[in-house]
Amino acid sequence: MRRLEPSLAKSAAGLPTPRISARGRGNPVTTRTAPPLRKRPKTAAQRWAARFGILFAGCALVGGGLGWGIQSGWLPDQLAWAGDSTMTWSAEAGLSLQTVEVRGRGETRQADILGAINAARGAPLLALDIDAMRERLTALPWIVSAEIERHYPDRLLVTVKEAEPLALWQRNQKLFLVSRAGKVIETADLSKYAKLLVIVGDKAPERAEALFDLLSQQPELKNRVTAAVYVGKRRWNLRFDNGLDVKLPEEAPEQAWQRLAQLQRQYGVLDKDVSVIDLRLPDQIVLRQAHPPVEEDGTAPAGGKSKDKAT
């Protein structure tokens, strides 16, 4: 009895098994079914090209629609309508300006700050142009910086930082108030700043902060300086409270200032009969007498000038 193998049996791999023919008793004839066609795998370049093509097509579609919306005016109109609707809604919801709180104000008038803010009561908080407000505030003479915050539902908090008066700048026989940052502060009343140091020179306001940092290194000397002249846009001459002038060098003024402090502690040089102390030379100090001695015949030294002494 012949035994036929099932022709539709499947292998473990899932493919049809070879089919055996039963035509005769000879060797069975084996036929194989053709394997399924497989697509050749795409290269990386082809895959990226396909993806880029899809992406480009999508961007073109979106960009074309966006360009049409802008050119036709539809998109700007819709954005403007949405903005106006939002502002109207926020005002109707109670998010409107009712109170302005100002902090840090000293010299600047409240009315000037409110004028720079320029916001009407009841204006929608979301519609306030904070950047424009800040720009107008910092344009005021005293204000150096300003921070503006919306505090919902109805308050605006304004914090300003005012300039620190540092010195009085003498120019063309007039006095101007100068801040630490070198900014000239326009103010009509200088009476309460009469005790500030007077500085002279074209670039003196710009160099004033560096000068004060130098003077602060020796507080006992700084308190006696009443004026400073910026000479040749490169160095300072200092006037003390007793009329004495001290000439600082262009290079290493800190060392010269320290040396003067040592001389004052040891010898009280600032309180001697001296009109000028020249510290411009690094290896010596030149002193000029304020009242040179009178000769025994009652005449002053030749030329009537004081003599310089080097130490």
C-alpha positions in Angstrom: 0.0 0.0 0.0 1.3 3.3 -1.0 1.5 6.1 1.6 1.1 9.6 0.4 2.6 12.5 2.3 0.2 15.4 2.9 0.9 17.9 0.1 -0.2 20.9 2.1 1.9 20.3 5.2 4.0 23.2 6.3 7.5 23.3 7.6 8.4 24.8 10.9 9.6 27.9 9.0 6.1 28.5 7.7 6.9 27.7 4.1 5.1 24.9 2.1 7.0 21.6 2.2 8.1 20.0 -1.1 5.2 18.2 -2.8 5.8 14.5 -3.6 4.2 13.1 -6.8 2.7 9.5 -6.8 3.0 8.7 -10.5 5.0 5.5 -10.2 7.1 3.4 -8.0 10.3 5.0 -9.1 12.0 7.7 -7.5 9.6 10.4 -6.5 9.8 13.6 -8.4 10.2 16.6 -6.2 9.0 20.0 -7.2 9.7 23.3 -5.2 7.5 26.3 -5.1 9.2 29.6 -6.0 10.1 31.7 -2.9 8.2 35.0 -2.6 9.9 38.0 -4.2 11.7 40.3 -1.8 12.1 44.0 -2.4 15.7 45.2 -2.5 16.3 47.2 0.7 16.6 50.9 0.3 19.9 52.6 1.0 20.2 55.2 3.8 20.3 58.0 1.2 17.1 56.8 -0.4 15.3 56.6 2.9 16.4 60.1 3.8 15.4 61.4 0.4 11.9 60.0 0.8 11.5 61.5 4.2 12.8 64.9 3.1 10.5 64.9 0.2 7.5 64.3 2.4 8.7 67.0 4.8 9.3 69.5 2.0 5.9 68.9 0.6 4.3 69.5 4.0 6.2 72.7 4.6 5.4 73.9 1.1 1.7 73.3 1.7 1.8 75.1 5.1 4.0 77.9 3.8 1.8 78.4 0.9 -1.3 78.7 3.0 0.5 81.0 5.5 1.8 83.2 2.6 -1.7 83.5 1.2 -3.0 84.4 4.6 -0.5 87.2 5.0 -0.8 88.6 1.5 -4.6 88.5 1.5 -4.7 90.2 4.8 -6.8 87.5 6.3 -4.2 86.3 8.9 -3.3 89.8 10.3 -7.0 90.6 10.6 -7.7 87.4 12.5 -4.7 88.0 14.8 -5.8 91.6 15.4 -9.4 90.4 16.1 -8.1 87.8 18.5 -5.9 90.4 20.3 -8.8 92.9 20.6 -11.1 90.2 21.8 -8.6 89.1 24.5 -8.1 92.7 25.7 -11.8 93.2 25.8 -12.4 90.0 27.6 -9.6 90.7 30.2 -11.0 94.2 30.9 -14.6 92.8 31.3 -13.2 90.1 33.6 -11.7 92.7 35.9 -8.1 92.6 34.7 -7.8 96.3 34.3 -5.4 98.9 35.9 -6.7 100.5 39.1 -3.5 101.0 41.2 0.1 102.0 40.4 2.6 101.3 43.3 6.0 103.0 43.0 9.0 101.9 45.0 12.6 103.3 45.2 11.6 106.9 44.5 13.7 109.6 46.2 14.5 112.5 44.1 12.1 111.9 41.2 8.6 113.4 41.6 5.7 111.0 41.7 4.0 113.0 39.0 7.0 112.5 36.7 6.9 108.8 37.2 3.2 108.5 36.5 3.6 110.7 33.4 6.3 108.4 32.1 4.1 105.3 32.7 1.2 107.0 30.8 -1.4 104.4 31.6 -5.0 105.4 32.2 -7.1 103.8 35.0 -9.2 101.0 33.6 -6.8 100.1 30.8 -6.5 96.3 30.3 -3.3 95.0 32.1 -2.5 92.8 29.1 -2.5 95.7 26.8 0.2 97.7 28.7 3.5 98.1 26.8 6.0 97.4 29.6 9.1 97.9 27.4 7.9 101.4 26.3 7.2 102.3 29.9 10.6 101.2 31.1 12.3 103.2 28.3 10.4 106.4 29.2 11.2 105.9 32.9 15.0 105.5 32.4 14.9 108.7 30.3 14.1 110.7 33.4 17.2 112.5 34.9 17.5 110.6 38.2 16.3 107.1 37.2 19.0 104.6 36.3 16.9 101.5 35.9 13.2 100.5 36.3 11.4 97.2 36.7 7.6 96.9 36.0 5.4 94.0 37.0 1.8 93.2 36.5 0.1 92.1 39.6 -3.3 90.7 38.8 -6.1 91.5 38.9 -5.6 95.3 38.9 -2.2 96.5 40.1 1.0 97.7 38.5 4.2 97.6 40.6 7.0 99.9 39.5 10.4 99.7 41.2 13.0 102.3 40.2 16.7 102.8 41.0 17.9 106.3 41.2 21.4 107.7 40.5 23.8 108.2 43.4 25.1 111.8 43.6 28.8 111.7 43.7 30.3 115.1 42.9 29.7 118.5 41.5 31.3 119.1 38.0 32.5 122.6 37.4 32.3 123.6 33.7 32.3 127.1 32.2 31.8 128.6 35.7 28.7 126.5 36.3 28.1 123.5 38.5 26.4 120.2 37.5 25.5 117.3 39.6 27.2 114.0 38.6 26.3 110.5 39.5 28.6 107.6 40.4 28.1 106.3 36.9 29.3 109.6 35.4 25.9 110.7 34.3 25.1 114.4 34.6 21.9 114.8 36.6 19.8 117.8 35.6 18.4 119.4 38.8 17.6 123.0 39.6 18.5 123.0 43.3 22.1 122.2 44.1 22.1 123.7 47.6 21.8 120.4 49.5 24.8 119.0 47.5 27.2 121.8 48.4 29.4 119.5 50.5 30.1 117.2 47.6 33.6 117.1 46.0 34.1 119.5 43.1 35.7 118.0 40.0 37.1 120.0 37.0 38.1 118.8 33.6 36.5 117.7 30.3 36.5 114.0 31.1 36.3 114.4 34.9 32.7 112.9 35.2 33.7 109.8 33.4 36.7 109.3 35.7 35.0 110.4 38.9 34.1 106.9 40.1 37.7 105.6 39.7 38.9 108.6 41.6 36.6 108.0 44.5 37.6 104.4 44.7 41.2 105.6 44.9 40.5 108.2 47.6 38.4 105.7 49.7 41.6 103.6 50.2 42.7 106.2 52.7 39.6 107.6 54.4 41.5 110.0 56.7 42.9 111.8 53.6 39.7 111.5 51.6 37.7 113.5 54.1 40.0 116.4 53.7 39.9 116.6 49.8 37.6 119.4 48.6 38.3 119.5 44.9 40.0 117.5 42.1 41.2 118.7 38.7 41.6 116.1 35.9 44.8 117.3 34.1 45.5 116.5 30.5 42.8 113.7 30.6 45.4 111.5 32.3 45.9 112.3 36.0 44.5 114.2 39.0 45.5 117.2 41.1 43.8 117.3 44.5 42.9 120.3 46.6 42.8 119.9 50.4 40.7 121.8 52.9 43.7 124.0 53.9 44.5 125.0 50.3 47.3 122.5 49.8 47.6 120.9 46.4 48.7 117.3 45.8 49.8 116.2 42.4 49.2 112.5 41.7 51.1 110.6 39.0 49.6 109.2 35.9 51.0 105.7 36.6 50.4 103.9 39.9 48.4 106.6 41.7 47.4 104.1 44.4 51.0 103.7 45.5 51.5 107.5 45.7 48.3 107.9 47.6 49.4 105.3 50.1 52.8 106.9 50.5 51.1 110.3 51.3 49.0 108.6 54.0 52.2 107.2 55.6 53.9 110.6 55.5 50.9 112.2 57.1 50.8 109.6 59.9 54.5 109.9 60.6 55.2 113.6 60.0 51.9 115.3 59.5 53.1 116.6 56.2 49.6 118.0 55.2 49.7 120.4 58.2 53.2 121.8 57.5 53.9 125.1 55.8 53.6 123.6 52.4 51.5 124.7 49.4 52.2 121.8 47.0 53.2 118.2 47.4 54.3 116.6 44.1 54.1 112.8 44.0 54.6 112.4 40.2 58.1 111.0 40.6 58.1 107.4 42.0 61.4 107.8 43.9 61.0 111.2 45.5 58.5 113.7 46.9 58.8 117.4 46.1 57.5 119.9 48.6 56.9 123.6 47.9 56.8 125.9 50.9 53.7 128.1 51.2 55.5 131.0 53.1 59.2 131.0 52.3 61.4 132.6 55.0 62.2 136.3 54.7 65.8 137.4 54.3 67.4 139.4 57.1 67.3 142.5 54.9 63.5 142.2 54.7 63.4 140.9 51.1 61.9 137.7 49.9 63.9 135.1 48.0 64.9 135.9 44.4 61.9 136.1 42.2 59.5 136.1 45.2 58.9 132.4 44.6 58.8 129.7 47.2 61.6 127.0 47.1 61.0 123.4 46.4 62.4 120.7 48.6 62.9 117.1 47.5 62.7 114.3 50.0 
